[in-house]
Amino acid sequence: MKERFSTNRAPQSGAESAPAEPSGPRDQNRRRQVPPENTSAEAFYYVKQMTNHTPMVVVLDNGDQLRGHIEWYDRNCIKVNRVGTPNLLVYKHAIKYMYKQEEETPAG
């Protein structure tokens, strides 16, 4: 039984050094496109939580938890509006993760 080989395959022996496909100037300058920096998913999430005044828990890199609702955001930070304590402006790079306070599981 004969084996079938793809015509696109590079030669395995060192004798043949010709490329499998001709490469034109277009192929040399072709690069993978960089994904967009802004997909609007983050903005959609923040706007939804802000309009609903959803109580959130923001966990920082050092383990501290901030409780309140998101009042404002921009590319680098969010403003957490808290009850009975001062409001905070938190850099996004200091946030480990965040979740809705209603999703908290009771300790026990």
C-alpha positions as CSV (number, residue, x, y, z in Angstrom):
1,M,0.0,0.0,0.0
2,K,1.4,3.4,-1.0
3,E,1.5,6.2,1.5
4,R,0.1,9.6,0.5
5,F,2.0,12.7,1.2
6,S,0.8,16.2,1.3
7,T,2.2,18.5,-1.4
8,N,2.5,21.3,1.2
9,R,4.9,19.3,3.3
10,A,8.5,20.4,3.7
11,P,11.0,17.8,2.4
12,Q,12.5,15.7,5.1
13,S,15.9,15.0,3.4
14,G,18.5,17.7,3.3
15,A,19.0,17.1,-0.5
16,E,16.0,19.2,-1.5
17,S,16.1,22.7,-0.3
18,A,13.4,24.4,-2.4
19,P,10.5,25.8,-0.5
20,A,7.2,23.8,-0.7
21,E,5.2,26.9,-1.8
22,P,6.5,30.1,-3.5
23,S,6.5,33.0,-1.1
24,G,5.9,36.3,-2.6
25,P,6.4,39.7,-1.0
26,R,2.8,39.6,0.3
27,D,3.5,36.5,2.4
28,Q,6.6,37.9,3.9
29,N,4.9,41.0,5.2
30,R,1.8,39.2,6.4
31,R,1.5,39.1,10.1
32,R,-1.1,37.8,12.5
33,Q,-3.5,40.6,13.4
34,V,-3.4,41.8,17.0
35,P,-6.7,41.3,18.8
36,P,-8.5,44.5,19.6
37,E,-7.7,46.1,23.0
38,N,-11.3,47.0,23.7
39,T,-14.0,44.4,23.1
40,S,-16.6,46.5,25.0
41,A,-17.3,43.5,27.3
42,E,-15.8,45.2,30.3
43,A,-17.6,48.4,29.6
44,F,-20.9,46.6,29.2
45,Y,-20.4,44.8,32.5
46,Y,-19.5,47.9,34.4
47,V,-22.4,49.9,33.0
48,K,-24.8,47.1,33.8
49,Q,-23.6,47.0,37.5
50,M,-23.6,50.8,37.8
51,T,-27.2,51.2,36.5
52,N,-28.5,48.5,38.7
53,H,-26.5,49.7,41.8
54,T,-25.5,46.1,42.2
55,P,-23.7,45.5,45.6
56,M,-20.3,44.2,44.7
57,V,-17.3,42.6,46.5
58,V,-14.0,43.7,45.1
59,V,-11.0,41.5,46.3
60,L,-7.7,43.2,46.0
61,D,-4.3,41.6,45.4
62,N,-3.4,41.8,49.0
63,G,-6.6,40.0,50.1
64,D,-8.6,43.0,51.3
65,Q,-12.3,43.0,50.4
66,L,-14.2,46.2,49.5
67,R,-18.0,46.1,49.6
68,G,-20.1,48.6,47.7
69,H,-21.4,49.5,44.3
70,I,-19.5,50.7,41.3
71,E,-20.3,54.4,40.8
72,W,-17.8,55.2,38.1
73,Y,-15.0,53.6,36.0
74,D,-12.4,54.5,33.3
75,R,-9.6,52.7,31.6
76,N,-7.4,52.5,34.7
77,C,-9.6,52.6,37.8
78,I,-13.1,52.2,39.3
79,K,-14.8,54.2,42.1
80,V,-16.5,52.0,44.7
81,N,-19.3,53.8,46.6
82,R,-19.6,52.4,50.1
83,V,-22.2,52.9,52.9
84,G,-20.9,54.4,56.2
85,T,-17.3,54.5,55.0
86,P,-15.4,56.7,52.5
87,N,-15.7,56.0,48.8
88,L,-12.6,54.6,47.2
89,L,-10.9,55.0,43.8
90,V,-9.3,51.7,43.1
91,Y,-6.7,51.0,40.4
92,K,-7.8,48.1,38.2
93,H,-4.3,46.5,38.3
94,A,-4.7,46.2,42.1
95,I,-7.9,44.2,41.7
96,K,-7.6,40.4,41.9
97,Y,-11.2,39.7,41.1
98,M,-14.8,40.9,41.8
99,Y,-18.2,39.4,42.2
100,K,-21.8,40.3,43.1
101,Q,-22.4,40.3,46.8
102,E,-25.6,38.2,46.3
103,E,-23.4,35.4,44.9
104,E,-21.6,35.0,48.2
105,T,-21.9,31.7,49.9
106,P,-22.6,31.7,53.6
107,A,-19.7,30.6,55.8
108,G,-20.3,27.4,57.4
